[in-house]
Amino acid sequence: MISRRTLLAALGGVGVAALAGCDPAGNRAAATSAGLLPDPLLVDLDGGLGVLRGAERQVIPQAVATADGRIIHATVPDGADTAFWRIDAATGTTSERVRLPGRWVPQTVSADGTRVALTTEEVHVTKERPGGREVTPVLIADAGGVRQQVRLPGNFVPEAFTHDHTGLFVLEWLPAQAPDRYRVRVVDLDSGVPGPLYTRLKQAIPTGAEEEMRGDGRQAVLAPNRRVLYTLYTHQPDHQHTRDRISGRPGSDVHAFVHTLHLQERWAYCVDLPHPFGEGQPVGHAMALTPDGSRLLVVDVTSGIVADISTEELTVRETAKLASGTGAAYAAAGGGRLFVAAGNSVWVSDLAGLGGGIARPVADPVTGLLLSPDGGRLYVARAGGVSWHDPAGGEELGRLAVPGLTGLHSLAAPA
């Protein structure tokens, strides 16, 4: 792993490959290659979470950020204990450091950015599964220090807070010592007791009817109102939804679905994705919400299919054909357009008439895709750098070398 000092020194360079053919003379790129980003960005680096703000570079090895990129919470070992503090991502302003007893790493943060769940080892909900363990310690903290501490009997990974901060949604991995499947539960933080969620009809899920999943969590997206969390899952062999287990129906042969978790009302519902979703590689799937939160677009670049989900009805309204590709998929939506990237291509499709679209070649494989809040800049990441482009025509507006860059997290919105 590259050291923090080496990375900070290297981040001063410039030079990123642009969308091929967008700037044959190099004049526009040369004018903006000094590396002044028009928007603060949160990025994933091989040394941790990174913040790019104008010409400033910041690397935070142990950190968790809100889904909208407003607030970062960071930790660092402090003797036998842990120093913990908050960062305003847009300005870099930091809070006073507080000491947490013992060694902890931040795992997830509440939607409003005020509470953090910390564990003794970091496990990403959408990246890997935990090792075997019989007990999971969880610490809840805010800017003032420790709020609660619980010891959960079993193997748990914190996923999200309830809207009122009284509960913590977790993945419970089964069996605890050799996990191969998981279920979503909610922990009452006052009692420390995990229990089942509600159905979409706000009915308690009976014992034994909770869904147990074996697949891969690919991506999570928080709704603009911060009350609903959408998580894309693929490869679900022999899976039955809660609604099927309650009714006794055999269910369908599901290979991919969007797990919808209501953080305020504490219910969960799965939106099944039709064939061929879930049959290709998990990394070939991605999703994006429209800015108003009304449409969730899920893409499978292996087959070239996009599904349009109504977030009000929680149903797939239609599917359409895009160009197919290979490699990891990324998606962004806004300004009436859907942007999809995979390998060395970025496709642009009109949201009003989904499907088809224009292909824009890229010099190097894409590792991230973001649209600025005003819809005026499309950020494209690749190994070692990021460039930003006119979403309408694809022309490069600027570029910046970022050694160690592995992906884009979010825009750093004002807190």
C-alpha positions in Angstrom: 0.0 0.0 0.0 1.3 3.4 -0.9 2.2 5.6 2.1 0.2 8.7 2.9 3.3 11.0 2.5 4.2 9.4 -0.9 0.6 9.7 -2.1 0.2 13.3 -1.1 3.4 14.2 -2.9 2.4 12.4 -6.0 -1.1 13.9 -6.1 0.4 17.2 -7.3 0.8 15.9 -10.9 -1.5 16.3 -13.8 -2.5 14.5 -17.0 -5.4 12.2 -17.7 -6.5 10.6 -20.9 -9.6 12.4 -22.3 -12.5 10.9 -24.2 -11.0 9.9 -27.5 -11.5 12.4 -30.3 -13.0 15.1 -28.0 -10.0 17.4 -28.2 -7.8 16.7 -31.2 -5.8 19.9 -30.8 -5.4 19.6 -27.1 -6.2 23.3 -26.6 -9.1 23.0 -24.3 -7.4 20.3 -22.2 -4.2 22.3 -22.0 -6.1 25.3 -20.7 -7.6 23.4 -17.8 -4.9 20.8 -17.0 -3.6 22.7 -14.0 -5.9 20.5 -11.9 -8.4 22.9 -10.3 -11.5 20.9 -9.9 -14.7 22.8 -10.3 -16.5 20.6 -7.7 -15.0 19.0 -4.6 -14.9 15.2 -5.1 -14.7 12.3 -2.7 -12.7 9.5 -4.3 -11.5 6.0 -3.5 -7.7 5.6 -3.3 -5.6 2.6 -2.6 -4.6 4.4 0.6 -8.2 5.1 1.8 -10.8 7.8 1.2 -9.6 10.9 -0.7 -10.9 14.4 -0.9 -10.1 16.5 -4.0 -10.9 20.2 -3.4 -9.7 22.7 -6.0 -5.9 22.2 -5.9 -6.0 20.6 -2.4 -5.6 16.9 -1.8 -6.5 15.0 1.4 -6.2 11.3 2.2 -8.0 9.7 5.1 -7.0 6.1 5.6 -9.9 5.1 8.0 -13.1 7.0 7.2 -16.7 6.8 6.2 -18.7 9.4 4.4 -22.4 10.1 4.0 -24.0 9.0 0.8 -24.3 12.5 -0.5 -20.6 13.3 0.3 -21.4 16.1 2.8 -19.7 14.7 5.9 -16.8 12.4 6.6 -16.0 10.7 9.9 -12.5 9.5 10.5 -10.5 7.5 13.0 -6.9 6.9 13.8 -5.2 4.8 16.5 -4.4 6.8 19.6 -2.3 4.5 21.9 -4.6 1.7 22.9 -7.7 3.8 22.0 -9.0 5.6 18.9 -9.2 9.3 18.0 -12.4 10.2 16.2 -13.5 13.4 14.4 -15.7 14.9 11.8 -14.8 16.6 8.5 -16.9 19.0 6.3 -16.0 17.5 2.9 -16.7 20.7 1.0 -14.7 23.1 3.1 -12.2 20.8 5.0 -13.4 22.1 8.4 -12.8 19.6 11.2 -14.3 19.1 14.6 -12.4 18.5 17.8 -11.0 15.0 18.2 -12.6 12.8 20.8 -11.1 9.6 22.2 -13.0 6.3 22.0 -11.9 3.6 24.3 -10.4 0.7 22.4 -9.6 0.3 18.8 -12.4 1.0 16.3 -12.9 1.6 12.6 -16.0 3.5 11.2 -18.4 1.2 9.4 -21.5 3.2 8.5 -22.9 6.7 9.1 -26.5 7.9 9.6 -28.1 9.6 6.6 -28.0 13.0 8.3 -24.3 12.5 9.2 -24.6 12.8 12.9 -24.2 9.1 14.1 -21.5 6.6 13.3 -21.4 2.8 13.9 -17.9 1.5 14.4 -16.6 -2.0 14.6 -13.3 -3.7 15.4 -12.8 -4.7 11.8 -13.9 -3.1 8.6 -16.2 -5.0 6.2 -17.9 -3.4 3.2 -21.5 -4.5 2.8 -21.2 -4.5 -1.0 -17.6 -5.8 -1.3 -16.7 -8.7 0.9 -18.0 -11.0 3.6 -16.7 -11.1 7.1 -14.6 -13.9 8.6 -16.1 -16.2 11.2 -16.8 -14.8 14.6 -19.3 -15.6 17.5 -19.7 -12.0 18.9 -19.7 -8.6 17.1 -18.9 -5.5 19.2 -20.5 -2.3 17.8 -19.8 1.2 19.1 -22.2 4.1 18.3 -20.6 7.6 18.5 -21.2 11.2 17.5 -19.1 14.3 17.6 -19.4 14.3 21.4 -18.1 10.8 21.9 -19.6 7.4 22.7 -23.4 7.2 22.7 -24.0 3.4 23.0 -22.0 0.2 22.9 -23.5 -3.2 22.2 -22.2 -6.8 21.8 -24.2 -8.7 19.3 -24.2 -12.5 19.7 -23.3 -13.7 16.2 -21.7 -12.4 13.0 -23.1 -8.9 12.1 -22.1 -6.1 9.7 -23.7 -2.7 10.2 -25.5 -1.4 7.1 -27.5 1.8 8.0 -29.2 3.7 10.8 -32.9 4.0 11.2 -34.1 7.5 10.5 -34.6 8.3 14.2 -31.2 6.8 15.2 -32.8 4.3 17.6 -32.1 1.3 15.5 -29.3 -0.1 13.3 -29.9 -2.1 10.2 -27.4 -5.0 10.0 -26.5 -8.0 7.9 -26.5 -11.1 10.1 -24.2 -13.7 8.5 -25.0 -17.4 9.0 -23.6 -19.6 10.3 -21.5 -17.2 12.4 -18.2 -19.1 12.3 -18.4 -20.1 8.6 -20.7 -17.5 6.9 -22.2 -18.4 3.5 -25.5 -16.5 3.6 -27.0 -13.5 5.4 -30.3 -11.8 6.4 -31.2 -8.2 7.1 -32.2 -7.4 10.6 -32.6 -4.3 12.8 -30.9 -3.9 16.2 -32.7 -1.9 18.9 -29.9 0.2 20.2 -31.4 0.7 23.7 -31.7 -3.1 24.3 -29.0 -4.3 21.9 -31.4 -7.0 20.6 -31.6 -7.7 16.9 -35.0 -8.5 15.4 -36.8 -8.8 12.1 -37.9 -6.0 9.8 -41.5 -5.2 8.7 -43.1 -6.1 5.4 -44.0 -3.3 3.0 -47.5 -3.5 4.5 -45.9 -2.6 7.8 -46.6 -6.1 9.3 -44.0 -7.9 11.4 -42.2 -10.7 9.6 -43.0 -14.0 11.3 -40.1 -16.1 12.8 -38.6 -18.2 10.1 -39.9 -16.1 7.2 -36.9 -13.7 6.9 -35.1 -13.8 3.6 -31.6 -15.5 3.6 -29.4 -14.3 0.8 -26.3 -15.9 -0.7 -25.5 -13.5 -3.5 -23.3 -10.5 -4.0 -24.2 -6.9 -2.9 -23.1 -4.8 -5.9 -24.1 -1.2 -5.1 -26.1 0.8 -2.6 -27.8 4.2 -3.4 -29.6 6.4 -0.9 -32.8 8.3 -2.0 -32.6 12.1 -2.2 -35.0 12.3 0.8 -32.5 10.1 2.8 -35.3 7.8 3.9 -34.9 4.8 1.5 -31.8 2.8 0.7 -31.6 0.8 -2.5 -29.1 -2.1 -2.7 -28.5 -4.1 -5.9 -28.0 -7.8 -5.3 -27.0 -10.4 -7.9 -26.6 -14.2 -8.1 -29.3 -15.5 -5.7 -29.5 -19.3 -6.1 -32.6 -20.9 -4.6 -33.7 -17.6 -3.1 -37.2 -16.9 -1.8 -38.4 -13.4 -0.8 -40.1 -12.9 2.5 -43.5 -12.4 0.7 -43.1 -15.8 -0.9 -42.1 -17.5 2.4 -45.0 -16.0 4.2 -47.5 -17.0 1.6 -46.1 -20.4 1.0 -45.6 -19.8 -2.7 -42.5 -21.3 -4.3 -41.4 -17.9 -5.7 -39.5 -17.3 -8.9 -36.0 -18.2 -10.1 -34.5 -14.8 -9.1 -30.9 -14.0 -10.1 -30.9 -10.3 -9.3 -33.1 -7.8 -7.4 -33.1 -4.4 -5.7 -33.5 -4.6 -1.9 -35.5 -1.6 -0.8 -35.0 -0.6 2.8 -37.2 2.1 4.3 -35.1 3.8 7.0 -38.0 5.6 8.6 -40.7 2.9 8.5 -38.4 -0.1 8.9 -39.8 -2.2 6.1 -38.0 -4.0 3.3 -39.2 -5.0 -0.1 -37.4 -6.6 -3.0 -37.9 -5.6 -6.6 -37.2 -8.5 -8.9 -35.2 -7.9 -12.0 -36.1 -9.8 -15.1 -33.9 -12.2 -17.1 -31.0 -11.8 -18.0 -30.1 -9.6 -14.9 -27.9 -11.4 -12.5 -26.7 -14.1 -14.9 -23.6 -12.1 -15.9 -20.8 -11.0 -13.7 -21.8 -8.9 -10.7 -19.4 -6.1 -11.6 -21.3 -5.7 -14.9 -24.3 -4.4 -13.0 -24.8 -0.8 -11.9 -27.7 1.6 -11.0 -28.5 5.3 -10.8 -31.3 7.4 -9.4 -32.7 10.3 -11.2 -32.2 13.6 -9.3 -35.9 13.7 -8.2 -35.6 10.1 -6.9 -38.6 8.9 -8.9 -36.8 6.5 -11.2 -34.1 3.9 -10.5 -32.2 2.8 -13.6 -30.4 -0.6 -13.3 -28.1 -1.7 -16.1 -26.4 -5.0 -17.0 -23.7 -4.1 -19.5 -23.0 -7.8 -20.3 -26.4 -8.1 -21.9 -26.8 -4.4 -22.7 -30.2 -4.2 -20.9 -31.5 -1.4 -18.7 -34.4 -1.7 -16.3 -36.5 1.4 -15.4 -37.9 1.0 -11.8 -40.6 3.3 -10.4 -39.6 4.1 -6.9 -43.2 4.9 -6.0 -44.7 1.6 -7.2 -41.5 -0.5 -6.7 -42.0 -2.2 -10.0 -40.0 -2.5 -13.2 -41.9 -0.2 -15.6 -39.9 -1.2 -18.7 -36.7 -2.6 -20.0 -34.7 -1.4 -23.0 -31.7 -2.4 -25.0 -28.4 -0.5 -24.8 -25.1 -1.4 -26.3 -23.4 -4.3 -24.5 -19.9 -4.2 -23.1 -17.5 -5.9 -20.8 -15.9 -5.0 -17.4 -17.1 -3.2 -14.4 -20.2 -1.0 -15.0 -20.9 2.5 -13.7 -24.0 4.6 -14.1 -25.2 8.2 -13.6 -28.5 10.0 -14.4 -29.4 13.6 -14.7 -30.3 16.4 -17.1 -32.7 14.0 -19.0 -29.9 11.6 -19.7 -28.6 8.2 -18.6 -24.8 7.7 -18.7 -23.4 4.2 -18.6 -19.7 3.3 -18.6 -17.9 0.0 -19.0 -14.4 -0.8 -20.2 -13.4 1.8 -22.7 -16.8 3.2 -23.5 -19.4 5.7 -22.1 -22.9 5.4 -23.5 -25.4 8.3 -23.4 -29.1 7.6 -23.6 -32.1 9.9 -23.5 -34.3 9.2 -20.4 -37.4 10.2 -22.2 -36.9 7.4 -24.8 -34.8 4.9 -23.0 -32.6 2.6 -25.1 -30.0 2.9 -27.8 -27.8 5.9 -27.2 -24.5 7.3 -28.3 -21.2 5.6 -27.6 -18.2 7.7 -26.7 -14.9 5.9 -26.7 -12.5 6.4 -23.7 -8.7 5.9 -23.9 -8.5 3.8 -20.7 -11.0 1.6 -18.8 -13.4 3.6 -16.7 -13.3 3.2 -12.9 -16.0 5.7 -11.9 -18.7 8.0 -13.2 -20.4 11.0 -11.5 -22.6 13.9 -12.7 -22.2 17.3 -11.1 -25.2 18.7 -9.1 -26.1 21.2 -11.7 -25.7 18.6 -14.5 -23.0 20.6 -16.3 -20.1 18.3 -15.8 -19.7 14.5 -16.2 -16.7 13.2 -14.2 -15.0 10.1 -15.6 -12.4 8.2 -13.6 -9.7 5.8 -14.7 -6.7 4.3 -13.0 -4.5 7.3 -12.0 -6.8 10.2 -12.9 -10.1 11.9 -13.5 -11.4 14.1 -16.2 -14.6 16.1 -16.6 -16.6 16.6 -19.7 -19.6 18.4 -21.2 -22.4 15.9 -20.8 -24.2 17.0 -24.0 -21.3 16.7 -26.4 -18.6 14.9 -24.5 -15.9 17.6 -24.9 -13.2 17.5 -22.2 -13.4 20.5 -19.9 -10.5 19.5 -17.6 -8.4 16.8 -16.2 -6.3 15.9 -13.2 -3.9 13.1 -12.4 -4.6 11.3 -9.1 -2.1 8.5 -8.5 -3.6 5.7 -6.6 -7.2 6.5 -7.7 -9.4 3.4 -7.8 -12.9 5.0 -8.1 -15.3 7.9 -7.5 -17.3 8.0 -4.3 -19.5 11.1 -4.6 -19.5 14.9 -5.1 -18.7 16.6 -1.8 -21.8 18.7 -1.2 -21.9 21.5 1.3 -22.8 20.3 4.8 
